[in-house]
């Protein structure tokens, strides 16, 4: 069984999709797919489906949804197990004490592959292999096909998990961009960062990366425009000024500070801790 949650929910058994069209059975499958080869408690499924107001027939209704999923799995297994469809389906969507388990049987799970590639990128980064780190982070991000579980009407538990996955994606994206800046790929990054800055106008880290990429591309005026735009948005939306780090970055751009230039020392310093393009301006 192959599972994809980094975008539309896809669960494929023996080459056949087993994702139901009905809203609630789809939510059951999505929650099971987020925890492959693990028991998901009945209590968690009930909370996801009905929140704090489950129906009186909650157990029977939940069992009906599970049966619908097993029927889809059985149909997908039909060519392989013509004489044993119920047992076949029950060996994939397994009833456990207090819950249910979706057995992937060693299939691919995109969320787990994302974690594996992200981990490989971090290890390469720690070893000073910036090219390898960039490649691993890039492969991890290529697994995404849109917002997590975009075609599922998420309840409270799925919403938390979808948000967690998105935050993880943004974190790896930030790391990949930092590596590419360190590798001197600022010209290539300007277009991507311009789009990200428009999507996340209050994200100071992205704005800082765009400022640095523009500055290193010989576009100091545009870098300063990014700062002014961010300052205006922060003031209008939140009544705040840019952080001290952003203010130092602006001053460094105005002064054409040597700290902003790409160098071997900058490559080493950029990943001795967190902070990205602002770290060199903190004096530590």
HUZI-V869874 format. One record per pair of residues at least 12 apart in sequence whose ideal C-beta (glycine too) atoms are under 10 Angstrom apart, sorted by the first residue. I is the first residue (numbers start at 1). J is the second residue. If there is no record, write none. Layout:
# HUZI-V869874
i=I j=J
i=I j=J
This chain:
# HUZI-V869874
i=1 j=13
i=1 j=14
i=1 j=18
i=1 j=33
i=1 j=36
i=1 j=37
i=1 j=73
i=1 j=76
i=1 j=92
i=1 j=93
i=1 j=102
i=1 j=103
i=1 j=104
i=1 j=105
i=1 j=106
i=1 j=107
i=1 j=108
i=1 j=109
i=2 j=14
i=2 j=15
i=2 j=104
i=2 j=105
i=2 j=107
i=2 j=108
i=2 j=109
i=2 j=110
i=3 j=29
i=3 j=30
i=3 j=32
i=3 j=33
i=3 j=34
i=3 j=36
i=3 j=102
i=3 j=104
i=3 j=107
i=3 j=108
i=3 j=109
i=3 j=110
i=3 j=111
i=3 j=112
i=4 j=19
i=4 j=33
i=4 j=108
i=4 j=109
i=4 j=110
i=4 j=111
i=4 j=113
i=4 j=143
i=4 j=144
i=4 j=145
i=4 j=148
i=4 j=149
i=5 j=30
i=5 j=33
i=5 j=34
i=5 j=36
i=5 j=109
i=5 j=110
i=5 j=111
i=5 j=114
i=5 j=145
i=5 j=148
i=5 j=149
i=5 j=150
i=5 j=152
i=5 j=158
i=5 j=161
i=5 j=162
i=5 j=165
i=6 j=109
i=6 j=110
i=6 j=111
i=6 j=113
i=6 j=114
i=6 j=140
i=6 j=141
i=6 j=142
i=6 j=143
i=6 j=144
i=6 j=145
i=6 j=146
i=6 j=147
i=6 j=148
i=6 j=149
i=6 j=150
i=6 j=165
i=6 j=166
i=6 j=168
i=6 j=169
i=7 j=110
i=7 j=143
i=7 j=144
i=7 j=145
i=7 j=146
i=7 j=147
i=7 j=148
i=7 j=149
i=7 j=150
i=7 j=151
i=8 j=145
i=8 j=146
i=8 j=147
i=8 j=148
i=8 j=149
i=8 j=150
i=8 j=151
i=8 j=152
i=9 j=26
i=9 j=27
i=9 j=29
i=9 j=30
i=9 j=33
i=9 j=34
i=9 j=148
i=9 j=149
i=9 j=150
i=9 j=151
i=9 j=152
i=9 j=158
i=10 j=33
i=10 j=110
i=10 j=145
i=10 j=151
i=11 j=26
i=11 j=29
i=11 j=30
i=11 j=32
i=11 j=33
i=11 j=36
i=11 j=69
i=11 j=72
i=11 j=73
i=11 j=76
i=11 j=102
i=11 j=104
i=11 j=107
i=11 j=109
i=12 j=76
i=12 j=107
i=12 j=108
i=13 j=72
i=13 j=73
i=13 j=74
i=13 j=75
i=13 j=76
i=13 j=77
i=13 j=80
i=13 j=88
i=13 j=89
i=13 j=92
i=13 j=93
i=13 j=104
i=13 j=105
i=13 j=107
i=14 j=73
i=14 j=75
i=14 j=76
i=14 j=77
i=14 j=78
i=14 j=79
i=14 j=80
i=14 j=81
i=14 j=88
i=14 j=92
i=14 j=105
i=15 j=76
i=15 j=79
i=16 j=72
i=16 j=73
i=16 j=75
i=16 j=76
i=16 j=77
i=16 j=78
i=16 j=79
i=17 j=72
i=17 j=76
i=18 j=69
i=18 j=70
i=18 j=71
i=18 j=72
i=18 j=73
i=18 j=74
i=18 j=75
i=18 j=76
i=18 j=77
i=18 j=89
i=18 j=92
i=18 j=93
i=19 j=33
i=19 j=69
i=19 j=72
i=19 j=151
i=19 j=152
i=20 j=65
i=20 j=68
i=20 j=69
i=20 j=71
i=20 j=72
i=22 j=65
i=22 j=68
i=23 j=49
i=23 j=152
i=23 j=153
i=24 j=45
i=24 j=48
i=24 j=49
i=24 j=50
i=24 j=61
i=24 j=62
i=24 j=64
i=24 j=65
i=24 j=68
i=24 j=153
i=24 j=155
i=25 j=49
i=25 j=62
i=25 j=64
i=25 j=65
i=25 j=66
i=25 j=67
i=25 j=68
i=25 j=69
i=25 j=72
i=26 j=65
i=26 j=68
i=26 j=69
i=26 j=149
i=26 j=151
i=26 j=152
i=26 j=153
i=27 j=45
i=27 j=48
i=27 j=49
i=27 j=65
i=27 j=149
i=27 j=152
i=27 j=153
i=27 j=154
i=27 j=155
i=27 j=157
i=27 j=158
i=28 j=40
i=28 j=45
i=28 j=48
i=28 j=49
i=28 j=62
i=28 j=65
i=28 j=66
i=28 j=68
i=28 j=69
i=28 j=93
i=28 j=100
i=28 j=102
i=29 j=65
i=29 j=66
i=29 j=68
i=29 j=69
i=29 j=72
i=29 j=73
i=29 j=93
i=29 j=102
i=29 j=152
i=30 j=48
i=30 j=148
i=30 j=149
i=30 j=151
i=30 j=152
i=30 j=153
i=30 j=154
i=30 j=155
i=30 j=157
i=30 j=158
i=30 j=161
i=30 j=162
i=31 j=44
i=31 j=45
i=31 j=47
i=31 j=48
i=31 j=49
i=31 j=100
i=31 j=102
i=31 j=149
i=31 j=152
i=31 j=154
i=31 j=155
i=31 j=157
i=31 j=158
i=31 j=161
i=32 j=44
i=32 j=45
i=32 j=66
i=32 j=69
i=32 j=93
i=32 j=99
i=32 j=100
i=32 j=101
i=32 j=102
i=33 j=102
i=33 j=104
i=33 j=109
i=33 j=110
i=33 j=111
i=33 j=149
i=33 j=152
i=34 j=102
i=34 j=109
i=34 j=111
i=34 j=148
i=34 j=149
i=34 j=157
i=34 j=158
i=34 j=161
i=34 j=162
i=34 j=164
i=34 j=165
i=35 j=99
i=35 j=100
i=35 j=101
i=35 j=102
i=35 j=111
i=35 j=161
i=36 j=101
i=36 j=102
i=36 j=103
i=36 j=104
i=36 j=107
i=36 j=109
i=36 j=111
i=36 j=112
i=37 j=94
i=37 j=101
i=37 j=102
i=37 j=103
i=37 j=104
i=37 j=105
i=37 j=106
i=37 j=107
i=37 j=109
i=37 j=112
i=38 j=96
i=38 j=99
i=38 j=101
i=38 j=102
i=39 j=94
i=39 j=95
i=39 j=96
i=39 j=97
i=39 j=98
i=39 j=99
i=39 j=100
i=39 j=101
i=39 j=102
i=40 j=96
i=40 j=98
i=40 j=99
i=40 j=100
i=40 j=101
i=40 j=102
i=40 j=157
i=41 j=96
i=41 j=97
i=41 j=98
i=41 j=99
i=41 j=100
i=42 j=58
i=42 j=59
i=42 j=62
i=42 j=63
i=42 j=96
i=42 j=97
i=42 j=98
i=42 j=99
i=42 j=100
i=43 j=98
i=43 j=99
i=44 j=98
i=44 j=99
i=44 j=100
i=44 j=156
i=44 j=157
i=45 j=58
i=45 j=62
i=45 j=65
i=45 j=66
i=45 j=99
i=45 j=100
i=45 j=155
i=45 j=157
i=46 j=58
i=46 j=59
i=46 j=61
i=46 j=62
i=47 j=155
i=47 j=156
i=47 j=157
i=48 j=154
i=48 j=155
i=48 j=156
i=48 j=157
i=48 j=158
i=48 j=159
i=48 j=160
i=48 j=161
i=49 j=61
i=49 j=62
i=49 j=65
i=49 j=155
i=49 j=157
i=50 j=62
i=50 j=155
i=51 j=155
i=51 j=156
i=51 j=157
i=52 j=156
i=62 j=100
i=63 j=95
i=63 j=100
i=66 j=89
i=66 j=90
i=66 j=93
i=66 j=95
i=66 j=100
i=67 j=89
i=67 j=93
i=69 j=89
i=69 j=92
i=69 j=93
i=69 j=100
i=69 j=102
i=70 j=85
i=70 j=86
i=70 j=88
i=70 j=89
i=70 j=90
i=70 j=92
i=70 j=93
i=70 j=95
i=71 j=85
i=71 j=86
i=71 j=89
i=72 j=89
i=72 j=93
i=73 j=85
i=73 j=88
i=73 j=89
i=73 j=90
i=73 j=91
i=73 j=92
i=73 j=93
i=73 j=102
i=74 j=86
i=74 j=87
i=74 j=88
i=74 j=89
i=74 j=90
i=74 j=92
i=74 j=93
i=75 j=89
i=76 j=88
i=76 j=89
i=76 j=92
i=77 j=89
i=77 j=91
i=77 j=92
i=91 j=103
i=91 j=105
i=92 j=104
i=92 j=105
i=108 j=143
i=110 j=140
i=110 j=143
i=110 j=144
i=110 j=145
i=110 j=148
i=111 j=143
i=111 j=148
i=111 j=161
i=111 j=165
i=111 j=168
i=113 j=139
i=113 j=140
i=113 j=143
i=114 j=139
i=114 j=140
i=114 j=141
i=114 j=142
i=114 j=143
i=114 j=144
i=114 j=165
i=114 j=168
i=114 j=169
i=114 j=172
i=115 j=140
i=115 j=168
i=115 j=172
i=116 j=136
i=116 j=139
i=116 j=140
i=117 j=135
i=117 j=136
i=117 j=137
i=117 j=138
i=117 j=139
i=117 j=140
i=117 j=141
i=117 j=142
i=117 j=143
i=117 j=172
i=118 j=136
i=118 j=137
i=118 j=139
i=118 j=140
i=118 j=141
i=118 j=168
i=118 j=169
i=118 j=171
i=118 j=172
i=118 j=175
i=118 j=176
i=119 j=136
i=119 j=140
i=120 j=132
i=120 j=133
i=120 j=135
i=120 j=136
i=120 j=137
i=120 j=139
i=120 j=140
i=121 j=133
i=121 j=134
i=121 j=135
i=121 j=136
i=121 j=137
i=121 j=138
i=121 j=139
i=121 j=140
i=121 j=141
i=121 j=172
i=121 j=175
i=121 j=176
i=121 j=179
i=122 j=136
i=122 j=137
i=122 j=172
i=122 j=175
i=123 j=136
i=124 j=136
i=124 j=137
i=124 j=179
i=125 j=137
i=125 j=175
i=125 j=178
i=125 j=179
i=125 j=182
i=125 j=270
i=125 j=271
i=126 j=271
i=128 j=267
i=128 j=268
i=128 j=271
i=129 j=179
i=130 j=178
i=130 j=179
i=130 j=180
i=130 j=182
i=130 j=183
i=130 j=184
i=130 j=267
i=130 j=270
i=130 j=271
i=131 j=179
i=131 j=183
i=132 j=179
i=133 j=175
i=133 j=176
i=133 j=178
i=133 j=179
i=133 j=180
i=133 j=182
i=133 j=183
i=133 j=271
i=134 j=175
i=134 j=176
i=134 j=177
i=134 j=178
i=134 j=179
i=134 j=180
i=134 j=182
i=134 j=183
i=134 j=185
i=135 j=176
i=135 j=179
i=136 j=172
i=136 j=175
i=136 j=176
i=136 j=179
i=137 j=172
i=137 j=173
i=137 j=174
i=137 j=175
i=137 j=176
i=137 j=177
i=137 j=178
i=137 j=179
i=137 j=180
i=138 j=172
i=138 j=173
i=138 j=176
i=138 j=179
i=138 j=180
i=139 j=176
i=140 j=168
i=140 j=169
i=140 j=172
i=140 j=173
i=140 j=175
i=140 j=176
i=141 j=169
i=141 j=172
i=141 j=173
i=141 j=175
i=141 j=176
i=143 j=169
i=144 j=165
i=144 j=166
i=144 j=169
i=144 j=172
i=144 j=173
i=147 j=162
i=147 j=165
i=147 j=166
i=147 j=169
i=148 j=161
i=148 j=162
i=148 j=163
i=148 j=164
i=148 j=165
i=148 j=166
i=148 j=168
i=148 j=169
i=149 j=161
i=149 j=162
i=149 j=165
i=150 j=162
i=170 j=196
i=170 j=200
i=170 j=203
i=170 j=205
i=170 j=206
i=171 j=205
i=173 j=192
i=173 j=196
i=173 j=206
i=174 j=196
i=174 j=203
i=174 j=205
i=174 j=206
i=174 j=209
i=174 j=274
i=174 j=276
i=175 j=271
i=175 j=274
i=175 j=276
i=176 j=189
i=176 j=192
i=177 j=189
i=177 j=192
i=177 j=193
i=177 j=196
i=177 j=205
i=177 j=206
i=177 j=209
i=177 j=210
i=177 j=212
i=177 j=213
i=177 j=276
i=177 j=277
i=178 j=205
i=178 j=209
i=178 j=212
i=178 j=270
i=178 j=271
i=178 j=274
i=178 j=275
i=178 j=276
i=178 j=277
i=178 j=279
i=179 j=267
i=179 j=270
i=179 j=271
i=180 j=192
i=180 j=193
i=180 j=209
i=180 j=213
i=181 j=193
i=181 j=209
i=181 j=212
i=181 j=213
i=181 j=216
i=181 j=262
i=181 j=266
i=181 j=267
i=181 j=270
i=181 j=276
i=181 j=277
i=182 j=262
i=182 j=266
i=182 j=267
i=182 j=268
i=182 j=269
i=182 j=270
i=182 j=271
i=182 j=276
i=182 j=277
i=183 j=262
i=183 j=267
i=184 j=216
i=184 j=262
i=184 j=263
i=184 j=266
i=184 j=267
i=185 j=213
i=185 j=216
i=185 j=262
i=186 j=209
i=186 j=210
i=186 j=212
i=186 j=213
i=186 j=214
i=186 j=215
i=186 j=216
i=186 j=217
i=186 j=218
i=186 j=219
i=186 j=262
i=187 j=213
i=187 j=216
i=187 j=217
i=187 j=218
i=188 j=213
i=188 j=217
i=189 j=209
i=189 j=210
i=189 j=212
i=189 j=213
i=189 j=214
i=189 j=216
i=189 j=217
i=190 j=210
i=190 j=213
i=190 j=214
i=190 j=216
i=190 j=217
i=190 j=219
i=190 j=222
i=191 j=213
i=192 j=209
i=192 j=210
i=192 j=213
i=193 j=206
i=193 j=207
i=193 j=208
i=193 j=209
i=193 j=210
i=193 j=211
i=193 j=212
i=193 j=213
i=193 j=214
i=193 j=226
i=194 j=206
i=194 j=210
i=194 j=213
i=194 j=214
i=194 j=222
i=194 j=226
i=195 j=210
i=196 j=209
i=196 j=210
i=197 j=209
i=197 j=210
i=197 j=211
i=197 j=226
i=197 j=229
i=197 j=230
i=198 j=210
i=198 j=229
i=201 j=229
i=201 j=230
i=201 j=232
i=201 j=233
i=201 j=234
i=201 j=237
i=202 j=230
i=202 j=233
i=202 j=234
i=202 j=237
i=202 j=238
i=202 j=240
i=203 j=230
i=204 j=230
i=204 j=234
i=204 j=242
i=204 j=243
i=204 j=245
i=204 j=246
i=204 j=249
i=204 j=278
i=205 j=245
i=205 j=246
i=205 j=274
i=205 j=275
i=205 j=276
i=205 j=277
i=205 j=278
i=206 j=226
i=206 j=230
i=206 j=276
i=207 j=223
i=207 j=226
i=207 j=227
i=207 j=229
i=207 j=230
i=207 j=231
i=207 j=233
i=207 j=234
i=207 j=242
i=207 j=246
i=207 j=249
i=208 j=223
i=208 j=226
i=208 j=227
i=208 j=230
i=208 j=242
i=208 j=243
i=208 j=245
i=208 j=246
i=208 j=249
i=208 j=250
i=208 j=275
i=208 j=276
i=208 j=277
i=208 j=278
i=208 j=281
i=209 j=226
i=209 j=276
i=209 j=277
i=209 j=278
i=210 j=222
i=210 j=223
i=210 j=226
i=210 j=227
i=210 j=230
i=210 j=277
i=211 j=223
i=211 j=224
i=211 j=225
i=211 j=226
i=211 j=227
i=211 j=230
i=211 j=246
i=211 j=249
i=211 j=250
i=211 j=252
i=211 j=253
i=211 j=260
i=211 j=277
i=211 j=278
i=212 j=226
i=212 j=249
i=212 j=252
i=212 j=253
i=212 j=260
i=212 j=262
i=212 j=276
i=212 j=277
i=212 j=278
i=213 j=226
i=213 j=277
i=214 j=226
i=214 j=253
i=215 j=249
i=215 j=252
i=215 j=253
i=215 j=256
i=215 j=257
i=215 j=260
i=215 j=261
i=215 j=277
i=216 j=260
i=216 j=261
i=216 j=262
i=216 j=277
i=220 j=253
i=220 j=254
i=220 j=256
i=220 j=260
i=221 j=253
i=223 j=249
i=223 j=250
i=223 j=252
i=223 j=253
i=223 j=254
i=223 j=260
i=224 j=250
i=224 j=253
i=224 j=254
i=226 j=246
i=226 j=249
i=226 j=250
i=226 j=253
i=227 j=242
i=227 j=246
i=227 j=247
i=227 j=249
i=227 j=250
i=227 j=251
i=227 j=253
i=227 j=254
i=228 j=242
i=228 j=250
i=230 j=242
i=230 j=243
i=230 j=246
i=230 j=250
i=231 j=246
i=231 j=247
i=231 j=250
i=234 j=246
i=243 j=278
i=244 j=278
i=244 j=281
i=244 j=282
i=245 j=275
i=245 j=276
i=245 j=277
i=245 j=278
i=245 j=279
i=245 j=281
i=245 j=282
i=246 j=278
i=246 j=281
i=247 j=281
i=248 j=278
i=248 j=280
i=248 j=281
i=248 j=282
i=248 j=283
i=249 j=277
i=249 j=278
i=249 j=280
i=249 j=281
i=250 j=281
i=251 j=281
i=252 j=277
i=252 j=278
i=252 j=280
i=252 j=281
i=257 j=280
i=257 j=281
i=258 j=280
i=259 j=277
i=259 j=279
i=259 j=280
i=259 j=281
i=259 j=282
i=259 j=283
i=260 j=277
i=260 j=280
i=260 j=281
i=261 j=280
i=265 j=280
i=266 j=279
i=266 j=280
i=272 j=284
